[in-house]
Amino acid sequence: MTERTYLDHNATSPVRPEARQALLDALAATGNGSSVHSEGRASRAAMETARLRVAALLGADPRGVVFTAGGTEADTLALTPDYRHGEEKLSFDVLLTSAVEHAAVLRGHRFRADQLDILPVDARGRVRLDEVDAALERHAAAGRRVFASVMLANNETGVIQPVAEIARRVHARGGLLHTDAVQAAGRIPISLPALGADLTSLSAHKLGGAPGSGALVMADPDLRPAPVFAGGGQERGLRAGSENVPAVLAFGAAAERAGASVESEQTRIHALRERLEDALRCEFPELVLLVGDVDRLPNTSCLSLPGVPAETIVIALDLAGLAVSAGAACSSGKVAASHVLTAMGVPERIARSAFRLSFGWSSGEEDVDRALGVIRRVLPGLLRRRAAA
């Protein structure tokens, strides 16, 4: 059997040992956190500990943490024109977002189609601050109140957005800012007060928790988006339905471990990525390293082998034992270039051949060794096929 090397942590990370143990312990226990008996109170206490741990990852107030079923649901909960702050009703007229957002933001919002304003990005994939200023000025002149959503780090390229600068501009116009930090959390240090985001989305399985849990974190616990689910009033009435206690407790354990090691892991994983990229640049000049000269997540490499379809590259590497992701999406058998790379102005020939390697908490030097071994075996054959085509 082929030895496997996993470099697709941006899709999902393996469950951390601490999270696995928390999950197993919770499955062995009994109790609905909304029940008043001893078992229910124990479940509730464990959930509140998890809430504290998730809040600590961002330096946030635990009262502002609302558990969801994942990052997509957290985005959908956040992206509504209808809010309350205490007794005050807040309404927003425009959703200002970027062209490189995850589909959970671009398609998962609750604004009308005519309320969506999509900002362009520069050639490095960063939101242009001059475009932010122009959009805010335009909407202010028309009397429209803006709700903005800009991801902290891109899932395909790892590019880090100037969220703090955007937040200051949005707040100056009386708006709110949401950031999808699903890829960034646990990979770079995040301070919610310094970031300035009013709402932040997280997903447990990206940082070594179990799938099926996420969170929307509000910097101000008195800020309340209109719920997506109505029912029994769980999560302070913002997310009805019995909580997924095992997944929540695993999320808390993963968040605690990720937060405790984020700085050392950032340095360690960055070194792994740099070693891989340096070797590939030296040995395969045909490879294009996208956004190599911009601030990005320490774990993410977005590469392209122009002229070879991304799905061909991914399948060939997979058959040889290396798990990576394509930078293109396949729908109904029709392959299209990544919307992220297209928004950056990357030529279609390069964009259609883009693939992503992403390290994580379980990655080590041996993964770099094995990945390089696989790529050295596979890429020459792909290059020969390209030349013969």
VOGU-3710 file (C-alpha; in Angstrom, 3 decimals, decimal comma):
1> mtertyldhn> 0,000/0,000/0,000  1,289/3,471/-0,948  2,416/5,542/2,040  0,213/8,614/2,307  1,284/12,212/2,861  -1,463/14,669/3,785  -0,958/18,297/2,717  -4,569/19,486/2,592  -5,052/21,032/6,028  -6,930/24,001/4,559
11> atspvrpear> -9,675/21,541/3,634  -9,632/19,871/7,040  -7,021/19,062/9,672  -6,726/15,702/11,446  -8,429/15,691/14,838  -5,961/16,598/17,583  -5,464/14,029/20,374  -6,874/16,470/22,943  -9,993/17,020/20,836  -10,440/13,296/20,204
21> qalldalaat> -10,301/12,577/23,928  -12,780/15,346/24,700  -15,108/13,949/22,048  -14,903/10,412/23,416  -15,452/11,576/26,997  -18,530/13,537/25,929  -19,941/10,583/23,998  -19,547/8,431/27,108  -21,518/10,936/29,192  -25,230/11,756/29,088
31> gngssvhseg> -26,985/15,060/29,437  -28,711/17,782/27,440  -27,252/21,163/28,330  -30,756/22,636/28,532  -31,874/20,152/31,215  -31,854/21,141/34,886  -30,891/17,765/36,374  -27,324/16,877/37,335  -26,457/15,363/33,972  -27,782/18,420/32,149
41> rasraameta> -25,917/20,811/34,440  -22,678/18,882/33,909  -23,153/19,099/30,149  -23,831/22,823/30,383  -20,748/23,397/32,536  -18,568/21,530/30,044  -19,990/23,619/27,190  -19,241/26,844/29,050  -15,649/25,714/29,539  -15,440/25,122/25,783
51> rlrvaallga> -16,906/28,587/25,200  -14,181/30,113/27,382  -11,510/28,246/25,406  -12,839/29,357/22,026  -13,109/32,947/23,233  -9,537/32,843/24,532  -8,272/31,898/21,067  -9,335/35,385/19,891  -9,001/37,315/23,147  -12,784/37,728/23,096
61> dprgvvftag> -15,576/37,910/25,657  -16,996/34,370/26,050  -20,510/35,825/26,265  -20,131/36,716/22,593  -19,444/33,140/21,434  -22,383/31,461/19,690  -21,807/27,823/18,720  -22,966/26,755/15,254  -22,673/23,646/13,090  -19,638/25,073/11,277
71> gteadtlalt> -18,121/28,061/9,516  -20,759/28,238/6,796  -23,575/28,503/9,308  -21,603/31,094/11,282  -21,248/33,186/8,110  -24,949/32,877/7,332  -25,885/33,888/10,878  -23,644/36,959/10,640  -24,620/38,120/7,157  -28,064/39,564/7,706
81> pdyrhgeekl> -29,347/43,131/7,308  -31,273/42,829/10,583  -29,553/43,306/13,951  -30,306/44,421/17,448  -27,970/46,014/19,952  -29,669/45,736/23,293  -33,093/47,274/22,662  -31,948/49,225/19,613  -32,797/47,884/16,161  -30,046/48,117/13,543
91> sfdvlltsav> -30,723/47,802/9,815  -28,166/47,641/7,015  -28,755/48,497/3,389  -25,657/47,058/1,721  -23,385/44,042/2,090  -19,905/45,161/1,067  -17,628/42,197/0,459  -14,715/41,113/-1,719  -14,453/39,141/-4,936  -12,225/36,495/-3,304
101> ehaavlrghr> -14,515/35,461/-0,441  -15,511/31,873/0,235  -18,819/30,784/-1,286  -20,266/30,729/2,240  -20,051/34,532/2,155  -20,680/35,221/-1,537  -23,723/32,930/-1,666  -24,579/32,343/1,974  -25,675/35,844/2,955  -29,232/36,965/3,740
111> fradqldilp> -29,118/40,275/1,881  -31,083/40,742/-1,348  -29,108/40,392/-4,561  -29,431/44,131/-5,248  -27,908/44,888/-1,827  -24,607/43,160/-2,637  -21,542/45,276/-3,513  -18,438/43,248/-4,407  -15,039/44,917/-4,118  -12,188/44,099/-6,520
121> vdargrvrld> -8,775/42,943/-5,338  -5,286/43,695/-6,588  -2,988/41,265/-8,414  -1,865/39,824/-5,073  -5,423/39,101/-3,989  -5,679/41,887/-1,396  -8,720/44,135/-1,097  -7,854/47,612/-2,371  -8,326/50,201/0,351  -8,994/52,940/-2,197
131> evdaalerha> -11,914/50,869/-3,476  -13,172/50,472/0,110  -13,031/54,238/0,586  -14,822/54,898/-2,699  -17,581/52,384/-1,937  -18,146/53,732/1,579  -18,264/57,299/0,248  -20,734/56,299/-2,465  -23,079/54,516/-0,079  -22,863/57,254/2,547
141> aagrrvfasv> -23,800/59,860/-0,059  -26,875/57,783/-0,925  -27,812/57,383/2,756  -27,093/53,666/2,798  -25,712/51,930/5,885  -22,999/49,366/5,170  -22,341/45,923/6,605  -18,936/44,687/5,437  -17,531/41,150/5,308  -13,873/40,553/4,440
151> mlannetgvi> -12,091/37,270/5,155  -8,983/37,349/7,314  -7,040/34,856/5,160  -7,927/33,296/1,834  -8,562/29,561/1,723  -6,928/29,070/-1,702  -3,908/31,378/-1,591  -3,456/32,044/2,130  -3,302/35,810/1,451  -4,003/37,867/4,582
161> qpvaeiarrv> -6,373/40,795/4,162  -5,985/44,251/5,787  -9,007/43,649/8,010  -8,003/46,114/10,753  -7,665/48,959/8,236  -10,989/48,084/6,621  -12,681/47,874/10,030  -11,553/51,397/10,909  -12,993/52,751/7,672  -16,292/50,900/8,060
171> harggllhtd> -16,710/51,962/11,680  -16,053/55,596/10,771  -19,145/55,385/8,532  -21,300/53,746/11,204  -21,117/50,248/9,770  -20,240/46,795/11,100  -17,501/44,441/9,932  -17,594/40,645/9,844  -14,530/38,541/9,076  -14,390/34,879/8,136
181> avqaagripi> -11,330/33,711/10,109  -11,886/30,017/9,420  -8,478/29,538/7,771  -6,540/31,930/10,011  -7,617/30,802/13,481  -4,958/28,685/15,147  -2,463/29,397/12,345  -1,642/33,011/13,134  -2,205/34,895/16,412  -5,515/36,783/16,398
191> slpalgadlt> -6,524/39,520/18,825  -10,125/40,521/18,256  -9,661/43,952/19,903  -6,686/44,693/17,624  -8,416/43,266/14,552  -11,468/45,452/15,047  -13,952/42,937/13,639  -17,433/43,095/15,129  -18,167/39,471/14,225  -15,798/36,589/13,464
201> slsahklgga> -16,564/33,138/12,037  -14,641/30,020/13,095  -14,747/26,335/12,166  -13,541/23,587/14,502  -12,271/21,072/11,951  -9,854/23,552/10,372  -7,805/23,717/13,588  -7,974/20,083/14,669  -11,429/19,852/16,189  -14,212/17,528/15,074
211> pgsgalvmad> -16,396/18,353/12,055  -19,854/19,644/12,892  -18,977/22,585/15,114  -18,145/26,232/14,536  -18,780/29,567/16,140  -19,761/33,143/15,472  -17,877/35,373/17,904  -19,235/38,869/18,590  -16,856/41,451/20,005  -19,840/43,056/21,748
221> pdlrpapvfa> -22,043/40,376/23,389  -25,027/42,742/23,193  -24,927/42,638/19,391  -27,552/40,199/18,096  -28,064/39,166/14,450  -31,471/37,914/13,362  -31,404/34,127/13,965  -31,381/31,640/11,127  -33,067/28,966/13,264  -35,934/29,686/15,656
231> gggqerglra> -37,024/27,238/18,310  -36,025/26,426/21,859  -33,873/29,473/22,529  -30,459/27,798/22,838  -27,321/29,940/22,462  -29,083/32,995/23,902  -31,826/32,635/21,312  -29,400/33,010/18,397  -29,109/29,355/17,399  -32,042/27,114/18,276
241> gsenvpavla> -31,644/23,352/18,557  -29,983/21,018/21,035  -26,259/21,677/20,965  -23,818/19,155/19,528  -22,086/18,809/22,895  -19,386/16,283/21,876  -18,306/18,380/18,880  -18,423/21,581/20,944  -16,197/20,087/23,652  -13,758/18,823/21,015
251> fgaaaeraga> -13,772/22,338/19,520  -12,907/23,805/22,901  -10,044/21,366/23,421  -8,649/22,026/19,937  -8,936/25,788/20,391  -7,070/25,637/23,696  -4,233/23,577/22,201  -4,047/25,694/19,056  -3,974/28,907/21,054  -1,228/27,682/23,367
261> sveseqtrih> 1,061/26,728/20,472  0,114/29,193/17,721  3,311/31,251/17,772  5,718/28,318/17,856  3,643/26,418/15,284  3,561/29,456/13,013  7,371/29,500/12,943  7,716/25,731/12,569  5,177/25,363/9,784  6,470/28,398/7,916
271> alrerledal> 9,895/26,719/7,816  8,354/23,531/6,384  6,552/25,458/3,669  9,648/27,498/2,775  11,761/24,359/2,502  9,228/22,791/0,141  8,824/25,909/-1,991  12,578/26,532/-2,235  13,177/22,981/-3,441  10,360/23,143/-5,988
281> rcefpelvll> 11,498/26,504/-7,368  15,006/25,133/-7,786  14,069/21,812/-9,373  10,967/22,762/-11,413  11,250/26,256/-12,907  8,084/25,470/-14,890  6,057/25,732/-11,647  4,499/29,115/-10,932  4,300/30,137/-7,275  1,269/32,375/-6,911
291> vgdvdrlpnt> 1,341/35,221/-4,332  4,747/34,225/-3,021  5,645/37,848/-2,315  2,747/38,907/-0,109  1,790/38,383/3,533  0,033/35,024/3,715  -0,652/32,167/6,067  2,519/30,281/7,017  1,095/26,946/5,904  -0,255/27,623/2,411
301> sclslpgvpa> 1,333/27,281/-1,048  -0,642/27,948/-4,213  1,194/26,623/-7,279  0,462/26,168/-10,954  1,875/23,987/-13,715  0,555/25,932/-16,733  -0,903/23,798/-19,455  -1,674/20,826/-17,209  -5,253/20,767/-15,836  -5,400/21,076/-12,059
311> etivialdla> -7,517/17,947/-11,677  -4,889/15,968/-13,609  -2,190/17,167/-11,231  -4,248/16,407/-8,125  -5,204/12,910/-9,308  -1,643/12,051/-10,323  -0,256/13,181/-6,969  -3,029/11,357/-5,116  -2,304/8,091/-6,906  1,341/8,484/-5,893
321> glavsagaac> 0,377/9,058/-2,245  0,210/12,860/-1,839  -3,077/14,564/-0,903  -3,420/18,158/-2,162  -6,301/20,267/-3,484  -7,068/21,847/-6,833  -7,374/25,571/-7,224  -10,247/24,975/-9,622  -13,791/23,832/-8,933  -15,583/21,119/-10,886
331> ssgkvaashv> -19,329/21,353/-11,343  -21,436/19,093/-13,561  -18,302/17,845/-15,306  -17,278/21,359/-16,391  -14,056/22,695/-14,931  -13,817/26,439/-14,331  -10,895/28,527/-13,171  -10,926/29,525/-9,502  -12,965/32,678/-8,879  -10,214/33,804/-6,492
341> ltamgvperi> -7,461/33,610/-9,103  -9,731/35,095/-11,765  -10,449/38,085/-9,502  -6,683/38,527/-9,087  -6,250/38,743/-12,861  -4,295/35,496/-13,106  -4,255/34,327/-16,751  -6,707/31,498/-17,368  -3,975/29,085/-18,494  -2,291/29,474/-15,110
351> arsafrlsfg> -5,497/29,603/-13,075  -6,831/26,360/-14,560  -3,618/24,596/-13,540  -3,477/25,841/-9,950  -3,216/23,488/-6,998  -2,752/24,042/-3,258  -0,558/22,429/-0,638  -1,328/23,247/2,983  0,474/22,142/6,144  -0,958/21,836/9,638
361> wssgeedvdr> -0,377/20,897/13,264  0,449/17,256/12,423  2,913/18,090/9,615  6,629/17,455/10,001  9,897/17,305/8,115  9,056/13,814/6,913  6,015/15,215/5,106  8,229/17,593/3,168  10,596/14,732/2,315  7,797/12,475/1,102
371> algvirrvlp> 5,992/15,281/-0,767  9,158/16,203/-2,624  9,734/12,546/-3,460  6,237/12,211/-4,936  6,450/15,454/-6,891  9,851/14,482/-8,299  8,340/11,227/-9,556  5,109/12,675/-10,925  5,861/16,092/-12,445  8,339/14,987/-15,130
381> gllrrraaa> 5,688/12,710/-16,606  3,127/15,516/-16,580  5,609/17,819/-18,272  6,274/15,217/-20,984  2,521/14,840/-21,573  2,190/18,615/-21,787  4,970/18,829/-24,372  3,394/16,072/-26,454  -0,106/17,591/-26,364
//
